[in-house]
Amino acid sequence: MKIGEVIKQVKFRDSYHKALVNLIYTSNWLRDANGKLFREHDILSQHYNVLRIIKGKHPEPISPGEIKEVMLDKASDVTRLIDKLVAKGLVNRGLCEANRRKMDVTITPAGEELIQTLEKPISKLHNQLKKRISPEEAEQLSALLDALRG
């Protein structure tokens, strides 16, 4: 369904305004698509992003600063996100042996298990997108989003 139909708006200032509204709407739609799944596991999408980043470095530790650099949501409070993941037993945090001013974060077996549990339902959305747009359209969309960010 086209954005104008979804939000019941027929007039936009121009094509750029329409694209911006569509981008915001679609971003929220994607967030909401996995929101229920994350709530069932008492985490946020930002927690999942942090877990994936930490798992990507496994078995090496990663610092909160390195996590922040590659997070999808740069506005997130990494310390608070890590605190919750530690409290849930999904990650470990400790002082870096080489630099005592730095923290090392690693994933626990429970954290790896949660990622594995979430993989199938998250793949479901990915597969739905594959049915809606072609690989070429996905590349074009990605290139357009890169251009938008400059």
C-alpha positions in Angstrom: 0.0 0.0 0.0 1.3 3.4 -0.9 2.3 5.9 1.9 -0.5 8.4 1.0 -3.1 5.7 1.3 -1.7 4.3 4.6 -1.6 7.7 6.3 -4.7 9.0 4.4 -2.8 12.0 3.0 -2.9 12.9 -0.6 -0.9 16.1 -0.6 2.8 16.4 0.2 4.9 19.5 -0.1 7.0 17.7 -2.8 8.6 14.4 -3.5 11.3 14.9 -0.9 8.7 15.5 1.8 6.8 12.3 0.7 10.0 10.3 0.8 10.9 11.6 4.2 7.4 10.7 5.6 7.6 7.3 4.0 11.1 6.7 5.4 9.9 7.6 9.0 6.8 5.5 8.6 8.7 2.5 7.3 11.4 2.8 9.9 8.7 2.6 12.6 7.0 -0.3 10.8 10.2 -2.3 10.9 10.8 -1.4 14.5 7.3 -2.5 15.5 7.5 -5.7 13.4 10.1 -7.1 15.9 9.0 -5.1 19.0 6.6 -7.8 20.3 9.2 -10.5 19.9 11.8 -8.5 21.9 9.2 -7.6 24.6 8.5 -11.3 25.0 12.2 -11.7 26.0 12.3 -8.5 28.1 14.7 -6.8 25.8 14.7 -3.8 23.4 15.9 -3.8 19.8 19.0 -1.9 21.1 19.8 -4.8 23.5 19.5 -7.2 20.6 21.8 -5.0 18.5 24.4 -4.9 21.4 24.2 -8.7 21.8 24.8 -9.2 18.0 27.8 -6.8 18.1 29.3 -8.6 21.1 28.6 -12.0 19.5 30.3 -10.8 16.4 33.6 -10.2 18.3 33.3 -13.5 20.3 35.5 -15.0 21.7 37.4 -11.7 21.9 36.0 -9.1 24.3 34.8 -5.7 23.1 34.7 -2.4 24.9 31.6 -0.3 25.4 33.2 2.4 23.2 33.7 0.0 20.4 30.0 -1.2 20.7 28.8 2.5 20.6 30.8 3.1 17.3 28.9 0.4 15.4 25.4 0.5 17.0 22.5 1.2 14.8 21.0 3.6 17.3 23.7 6.0 18.2 21.5 7.8 20.8 21.4 4.8 23.1 23.0 4.8 26.5 25.4 1.9 26.0 26.3 1.6 29.7 22.6 1.2 30.7 22.0 -1.3 27.9 25.0 -3.4 29.0 23.9 -3.1 32.7 20.6 -4.7 31.8 22.3 -7.4 29.7 24.6 -8.2 32.7 21.7 -8.3 35.1 19.9 -10.8 32.8 23.0 -12.9 32.6 23.4 -12.4 28.9 26.8 -10.7 28.9 29.8 -10.4 31.3 31.6 -7.2 32.0 35.0 -6.9 33.6 38.2 -4.8 33.7 40.5 -5.2 30.7 43.7 -7.0 31.7 45.9 -4.8 29.4 44.2 -1.5 30.2 42.6 -1.2 33.7 40.7 1.9 32.6 38.9 0.0 30.0 36.0 -2.5 30.3 35.7 -5.7 28.5 32.3 -7.1 27.5 31.8 -10.7 26.4 28.7 -12.8 25.6 27.6 -15.6 27.9 26.1 -18.9 26.8 22.7 -17.6 27.8 23.3 -14.6 25.5 24.2 -16.8 22.6 21.2 -19.0 23.3 18.9 -15.9 23.2 20.3 -14.8 19.8 19.8 -18.3 18.5 16.2 -18.3 19.8 15.5 -15.0 18.1 17.1 -15.9 14.8 14.2 -17.8 13.3 11.5 -15.3 14.0 13.7 -12.4 12.8 14.6 -14.4 9.7 10.8 -14.6 9.0 10.7 -10.8 8.5 13.8 -10.9 6.3 12.1 -13.6 4.2 8.9 -11.5 3.9 11.0 -8.6 2.5 12.7 -10.9 0.0 9.2 -11.7 -1.4 8.3 -8.0 -1.7 11.4 -6.6 -3.4 14.1 -8.1 -5.7 17.8 -8.3 -4.8 18.4 -5.5 -7.3 15.7 -3.3 -5.7 17.2 -4.0 -2.3 20.6 -2.8 -3.6 19.0 0.2 -5.1 17.2 1.0 -1.9 20.4 0.7 0.1 22.2 2.9 -2.4 19.5 5.6 -2.1 19.6 5.5 1.7 23.4 5.8 1.6 23.0 8.8 -0.8 20.4 10.4 1.5 22.8 10.3 4.5 25.5 11.8 2.3 
